[in-house]
Amino acid sequence: MSSLTVARQTAGPNPSPQRRTVKGLWKRLARADKVGVAFVLPSMLAVIGLLIYPVLSSVYYSLTDQNLLRPDHEIVWLDNFRRLITNAEFWSAFATSVRWTAGSIVGQLLLGLLLALCLDKVRSFSGLYRVLLIVPWAFPPIIIGFGWQWILDDVYGFLPNLLTALGITTENVSPLADPATVFGTVLGINVWFGAPLFMVNILAALKTIPKEQYEAALMDGANAWQRFSFITLRHIRNVIGLLVILRVIWVFNNFELLFLLTGGGPGNLTTTLPIFAYRTGWGLHQLGMASAITVLLLIFLLLMARIAFAALNYWEREDS
């Protein structure tokens, strides 16, 4: 019998993984820097108060028939979710949210990537170009929304009056009021608004690529597409992946820009899930139903983030 076997037998049975985890956690807490914990504790309390509590309260109210017009409520369990699943307006808002998010992310990514690749080749006045191109992202959404409303208004708007003066249109028509053009218009505004974020981050990633790799590829006879796909894209795809994850979460949750531009109309053509939840919660005073929408939205976003991070981890394993 080897000495290792004897040592294992005399040491007794191994503690369960759960016991080891709990014991290790208490040891780490005992060794923690008390001063550091004291400094971090206020921020942790703020996170609990401003993030965790609203999530837990939303989960609770989603199981009730809480109405803003009365103080009392009853537990209805999953009745709100059953009503949502059978509601055609909910699925219409969900489909609009998916179209809004997918179109915005694809447009912002392609435009931001194109601008970053162009700026990477610019030598003169590159700083000026960067400042001018990041202007849309620098303004808050409320200014962007009111600004585009002024530009596209069919009475005093600059663009409809210009098109009519040039003879392109016979009368002033606001693209935000026309059912045929409203979704494409708000989508284009959101792409214009969010593309600078992709541009800045991708441009920073491009600056880290060693120039020797491009020189070696040119000596091996690689064309422009091969250099882009095998060198440029491989170096920036992790940055792109993280940006896409963050922007999917942000755009899918986005409320203020679309609400300021159209209010969800005309009709329900631009009504996304956040706008639908707002109308249900404050317009119909059904806090329980609005909370159920919020919970479903949170579950969907967590699932999407999990899939996206799994894809990023797969890419990293493939590279290694």
C-alpha positions in Angstrom: 0.0 0.0 0.0 1.4 3.3 -1.0 2.0 6.2 1.4 -0.6 8.3 -0.6 -3.3 5.7 0.0 -2.5 5.5 3.7 -2.7 9.3 4.0 -6.0 9.3 2.3 -7.4 6.6 4.6 -6.2 8.2 7.8 -7.5 11.6 6.8 -11.1 10.4 6.9 -13.9 11.1 4.4 -13.7 14.2 2.2 -16.1 17.0 3.2 -19.0 17.6 0.8 -18.5 20.3 -1.9 -21.2 22.4 -0.2 -19.5 22.2 3.1 -16.1 23.0 1.6 -17.7 26.0 -0.2 -19.4 27.4 3.0 -16.2 26.8 5.1 -14.0 28.5 2.5 -16.4 31.4 2.2 -16.3 32.0 6.0 -12.5 31.8 5.9 -12.3 34.4 3.2 -14.7 36.7 5.1 -12.6 36.3 8.2 -9.4 37.2 6.3 -11.1 40.2 4.5 -9.8 43.6 5.1 -12.2 45.2 7.5 -11.3 48.8 6.3 -11.9 47.8 2.7 -15.2 46.2 3.5 -16.2 49.4 5.4 -15.5 51.5 2.3 -17.3 49.1 -0.1 -20.3 48.6 2.1 -22.1 51.9 1.3 -21.9 51.2 -2.4 -23.2 47.6 -1.9 -26.1 49.0 0.1 -26.9 51.4 -2.7 -26.8 48.5 -5.2 -29.2 46.5 -3.0 -31.5 49.5 -2.5 -31.5 50.7 -6.1 -31.3 47.5 -8.1 -32.1 44.3 -6.1 -35.1 45.7 -4.2 -36.9 47.0 -7.4 -36.3 43.6 -9.1 -37.7 41.7 -6.1 -40.6 44.0 -5.8 -41.4 43.6 -9.5 -41.4 39.8 -9.1 -43.7 40.1 -6.1 -46.2 42.5 -7.8 -46.2 40.4 -10.9 -47.9 37.7 -8.8 -50.6 40.1 -7.7 -53.6 42.0 -9.1 -52.2 45.3 -7.8 -53.9 48.4 -9.4 -52.7 51.9 -8.9 -56.2 53.1 -8.2 -56.7 51.0 -5.1 -54.4 50.4 -2.1 -55.2 46.7 -1.5 -54.3 43.7 -3.7 -54.5 39.9 -3.8 -52.1 37.2 -4.9 -53.1 35.8 -8.3 -49.9 33.8 -8.8 -49.3 33.2 -12.5 -52.6 34.7 -13.8 -50.8 37.9 -15.1 -48.4 35.8 -17.1 -51.2 33.7 -18.6 -53.0 36.8 -19.7 -49.9 38.2 -21.3 -49.1 35.0 -23.2 -52.6 35.1 -24.7 -52.5 38.8 -25.4 -52.0 39.6 -29.1 -50.8 43.2 -28.3 -48.0 41.7 -26.1 -46.7 39.6 -28.9 -46.9 42.5 -31.3 -44.8 44.6 -28.9 -42.4 41.8 -28.5 -42.0 41.4 -32.3 -41.5 45.1 -32.6 -38.8 45.0 -29.9 -37.0 42.3 -31.7 -37.1 44.1 -35.0 -36.1 47.4 -33.3 -33.2 45.8 -31.5 -31.9 43.6 -34.4 -32.1 46.5 -36.9 -30.5 49.0 -34.6 -27.6 46.7 -33.6 -26.8 45.6 -37.1 -27.0 49.1 -38.4 -24.9 50.6 -35.6 -22.3 47.8 -35.9 -21.9 48.2 -39.7 -21.8 51.9 -39.7 -19.5 52.1 -36.6 -17.2 49.5 -38.1 -17.0 51.4 -41.5 -16.3 54.7 -39.7 -13.6 53.1 -37.6 -11.9 51.5 -40.5 -12.0 54.8 -42.4 -10.7 56.9 -39.4 -7.9 54.3 -38.9 -6.5 55.3 -42.3 -6.9 59.0 -41.9 -3.7 60.9 -40.9 -4.7 64.6 -41.3 -7.4 66.1 -39.0 -8.2 62.7 -37.6 -8.9 64.2 -34.1 -11.4 66.7 -35.6 -13.2 64.0 -37.5 -13.5 61.9 -34.3 -15.0 64.8 -32.4 -17.5 65.6 -35.1 -18.6 61.9 -35.5 -19.1 61.4 -31.8 -21.4 64.4 -31.5 -24.6 62.3 -31.7 -23.6 60.1 -28.8 -22.7 63.1 -26.7 -26.2 64.5 -26.6 -28.9 63.1 -24.2 -31.8 61.2 -25.8 -34.3 63.9 -24.9 -32.4 66.5 -27.0 -32.0 63.9 -29.9 -35.8 63.2 -29.8 -37.0 66.8 -29.7 -34.4 67.8 -32.3 -35.5 65.1 -34.8 -39.1 65.9 -34.1 -38.4 69.5 -35.1 -36.5 68.5 -38.2 -39.2 66.1 -39.4 -42.3 68.0 -38.4 -44.7 68.3 -41.4 -45.6 72.0 -40.6 -42.4 73.8 -39.6 -39.9 70.9 -40.0 -36.7 71.6 -42.0 -36.6 68.4 -44.0 -40.3 68.2 -45.2 -40.2 71.8 -46.2 -37.0 71.3 -48.1 -38.3 68.3 -50.0 -41.4 70.2 -51.0 -39.4 73.2 -52.1 -37.2 71.0 -54.3 -40.2 69.4 -55.8 -39.4 65.9 -54.5 -42.8 65.8 -52.6 -46.0 67.6 -53.5 -46.9 68.4 -49.8 -45.2 68.3 -46.5 -45.4 64.8 -44.9 -43.7 63.9 -41.7 -41.9 60.5 -41.9 -42.8 60.0 -38.2 -46.6 60.2 -38.9 -46.6 58.0 -42.0 -47.2 54.3 -41.3 -45.1 53.4 -44.3 -42.0 55.2 -43.2 -42.2 55.6 -39.4 -40.3 52.4 -38.4 -37.5 52.9 -40.9 -37.2 56.6 -39.8 -36.9 55.8 -36.1 -34.5 53.0 -36.9 -32.3 55.2 -38.9 -32.2 57.8 -36.1 -31.2 55.2 -33.6 -28.5 53.9 -35.9 -27.2 57.4 -36.3 -27.4 57.9 -32.5 -25.6 54.7 -31.4 -23.0 54.1 -34.2 -20.4 56.5 -32.6 -20.1 54.1 -29.6 -19.1 51.3 -31.9 -16.8 53.5 -33.8 -14.8 54.7 -30.8 -14.4 51.3 -29.3 -13.5 49.5 -32.6 -11.1 52.3 -33.5 -9.3 51.8 -30.2 -9.1 48.1 -30.8 -7.7 48.7 -34.3 -4.9 50.8 -32.9 -3.6 47.7 -30.9 -3.2 45.5 -34.0 0.6 45.0 -34.8 1.4 46.5 -38.2 3.9 43.6 -38.7 1.1 41.2 -39.2 -0.3 43.2 -42.2 3.2 43.5 -43.7 3.7 39.7 -43.4 0.3 39.1 -45.0 1.2 41.4 -47.9 4.4 39.5 -48.4 2.5 36.3 -48.5 0.1 37.6 -51.2 -3.0 38.1 -49.0 -5.6 40.4 -50.6 -7.6 43.1 -48.7 -10.5 40.8 -47.8 -8.1 38.1 -46.4 -6.2 40.7 -44.4 -9.5 42.0 -42.9 -11.0 38.6 -42.1 -7.9 36.9 -40.8 -6.1 39.8 -39.1 -8.4 42.7 -38.4 -11.6 40.8 -37.6 -9.8 38.3 -35.3 -8.3 41.1 -33.2 -11.5 43.1 -32.8 -14.2 40.5 -32.6 -14.1 40.2 -28.8 -14.6 44.0 -28.6 -17.4 43.8 -31.1 -19.0 40.9 -29.1 -19.0 42.8 -25.9 -20.4 45.9 -27.5 -23.1 43.9 -29.2 -24.1 42.3 -25.8 -24.2 45.7 -24.0 -26.1 47.4 -26.9 -28.6 44.6 -27.2 -29.5 44.9 -23.5 -29.6 48.7 -23.8 -31.6 49.0 -27.0 -34.1 46.3 -26.1 -34.7 48.2 -22.8 -34.7 51.6 -24.5 -37.8 53.7 -23.8 -37.1 57.4 -23.9 -35.9 57.9 -27.5 -38.7 55.9 -29.2 -41.3 57.3 -26.9 -40.2 60.9 -27.5 -40.2 60.4 -31.3 -43.5 58.6 -31.8 -45.0 57.7 -28.4 -45.4 54.1 -29.8 -47.5 55.2 -32.8 -48.9 55.7 -35.2 -51.2 53.0 -33.9 -48.9 50.4 -32.4 -46.3 50.3 -35.2 -43.5 51.4 -32.9 -44.8 50.1 -29.6 -42.0 48.1 -28.0 -42.2 46.1 -24.7 -41.0 49.0 -22.5 -43.7 51.3 -24.1 -46.3 48.6 -23.8 -45.4 48.1 -20.1 -45.6 51.9 -19.5 -49.0 52.1 -21.2 -50.2 49.1 -19.1 -48.8 50.3 -15.8 -49.6 54.0 -16.0 -52.2 54.2 -18.7 -54.4 51.3 -17.5 -53.1 51.5 -13.8 -52.4 47.7 -13.8 -49.1 47.6 -11.8 -49.3 43.8 -11.5 -49.5 43.3 -15.3 -46.7 45.9 -15.9 -44.5 44.1 -13.4 -45.2 40.8 -15.1 -44.0 42.3 -18.4 -40.9 43.6 -16.6 -40.1 40.1 -15.2 -40.5 38.5 -18.6 -38.3 41.2 -20.2 -35.6 40.6 -17.5 -35.7 36.8 -18.1 -35.3 37.3 -21.8 -32.4 39.7 -21.5 -30.6 37.4 -19.0 -31.1 34.5 -21.4 -29.7 36.5 -24.4 -26.7 37.7 -22.3 -26.0 34.1 -21.3 -26.1 32.9 -24.9 -23.9 35.8 -26.0 -21.2 35.2 -23.3 -21.2 31.5 -24.1 -20.5 32.4 -27.8 -17.6 34.7 -26.7 -16.1 31.9 -24.5 -16.4 29.5 -27.4 -14.5 32.0 -29.7 -11.7 32.3 -27.0 -11.4 28.5 -26.7 -11.2 28.2 -30.5 -8.4 30.8 -30.6 -6.4 29.1 -27.9 
